[in-house]
């Protein structure tokens, strides 16, 4: 079964949107960039998520003291750079679930999920047929949307798919695009269940 994450939430309207379509995870970017929110704002937005949607803090250069203050409101951290085992261990010790980026050159991690992404929010799509072999359940990102996510899942069998910029129109989350993405993933899950029966 593939879980689904919508990333780059910035406003209460974004939270209301994901509450309607109910992905498994909602991402709040603490790193510099156009989706950046402050830790305080991320916590406020996370508090508004519907039950069953797990908030995720997305960071590039993690500050352990700052991240510790996110608990218990946010208990999952996504590292958008390959992470040393010592960093992952420190985050685990603080009680966080950890998603960490891996690369073709460095495809292993001690995190809970191994993230493969084409770029930093670039919206580019990976070559799904030539992904490096990772040692943890795969989190797939990069250029995913409602039109291609089913093909990506069929090809790579990820534990989690993640999208952000391709779900936007003029820099804002587009309700139709977000819904199409989540529905496409859920349909893939249902089709897989039907085949297993």
N, C-alpha and C positions, 0 to 999 in steps of 0.2 A: 504494500500500500504506500502511495506517495503522499506525503504531507505538502501543504502549500503555504507560502509566506508572501505577504505583500509588504514591501519595504518602502522607506522614505516618507512615512507619515509625518505631517508637520502641523496639522490643524485639527480642531474638534470636528470639523466637517469630514476630514479624512477618517477619523475614528468612527464617526457615525456610518460612513460608507462601509468600512470593513465589518462593522457590527451587523450590517444588513446581509453581507455575503458570507461572512464567517469563515475566513481562512484559519489555518491552525496557528499561524504566527503572524505578528505585526512588528515591523522593524522601525526603530527610531535611530537616526544617524547622529551620533555625537561627534563625528569627524568633520573637519572643515569641508565645505562644499555647499552646493545649492540646497541640499536637503537637511542641512545641519540644524539641530535643535539643541538647546541647553539641557544638561542633566535634569534640572528642575522642571523644565517644560516636558521633557520625555516622561518623567514620573507622573506629571499631571495628566498627560494624554493617556498613558498606560492605565491609569486608574479608571478611565472611562471605557476601557475595552470590555466587551461582553465576556461572560464566563466561558472558558474553553479556548480563548484566543491568548496565546502566550506572547508577552512582549519581549522584544529582543533589542538590546543596545548594541549598535554597530560602531566599532571603533577601529582606528588605524594605529595610533600610538597609545596603548592603554595605560591609564593611571590607576593603579590598584586602589589607592586611597579614595579616589573619586568614584570608582566602580563599586567599592564596598558600600558607599552611601546610597546606591541604587536599591539595595536589598531592604525590605522584602518585595518592593514594588516591581522590580525587574530582576529576574534570576537567570537569564540567558544572555550571554555575550557572544557576539560575532566579531572575530578578529579578521580584518580585511587585508592582513599580511601574514605570511607564514610565521608561525609562533614557535619559539623554543619550548621544549618540554618543561622547563622550569617555570615559564610563564603560565602555561596551561595548568600545571600542578598548583600554582599559586591561586589561580582562579577557581579551580576545583576546591581548594581548601577554604575559599570564601563561600562556597556553596553554589557556584555558578555551573550551569551547563554551558559548554563551550563549542562553538562552531569556528573552525579556523581554515583559512585559505591555504591551499596547497598549489604547487606548480608542477609542470612536467619534469623540471629539474629536481624538485623536492616534493615528491608525491606522498610522503608519509607524515603523519601527525599523531599526537597523543590526545587530540581533542575528541569530542564526542561525534562530530560530523566533519568530513573533509569537504571544504568548499572549492569548487572549480568555477571560475568566472572568467569571461573574456576580457574584462577591464573594469576600471573603477566607475561603475555607473555609466559606461559608455553606450550601453544598448547593443553592443556587438554580440554576435552569436558564435558560440564555440563550434568546432567541428566535432559533432557528437560521435562520429565513427572512429575518431582517433584520440580518445581521451587517455591520459595516463592511468595506470592501475593504482588505485588508492587503497589504503589499509584500513579505512573506516567507512561507515555508511556515507554515501555520496550526497552532497548538497549541490545542486546544479543551478547556476545563475548565468546571466549574460544573454540579453536579447530575447528573452522568453515573453510570450504573450498568449492570448487565447487562440491565436491562429496556428502556433507551432508547438505548444507545450505537449500536446498528445504525442506528436512524433518524437519529441525529445525524450519523453518518458518511455516510449516503446523501444527506443534505441539504447538508452543508458540505465534504465531501471533505478532512478535515484530514490533515496529516502525522502528527500525534500526538494522542491523546486521553489525558486525565489525570483520575483520580478519587481521592478520599480519604474525606471524611466519609460519603458515601453507601455506602461499602463497610464500614461499621462497625455494630456493635450494642452499645449501652451504652458508647460511647466506645472500643471496641477493634475492631481489624480482625477481620472475620467471614470465616472461611475460605470459606464457601459463596458469599458475596457477591463476594469477590475473585476466586474462580474463575469465577463466572458472568460477571463483567465481562471478564476476559481471554479466556475462551472465546468470548464474543459478538464481540469484536473479531477474533479469529482466524477465526471463521466468516465474517465479512464479507470478510476477505482471501481466503479460499478461494473464496467465491462470486464475487468479482471475477475471480479467476484463471480460474475455470471459464467465465465469460462471455467473457473475452478469447480463450480457446481456441476 
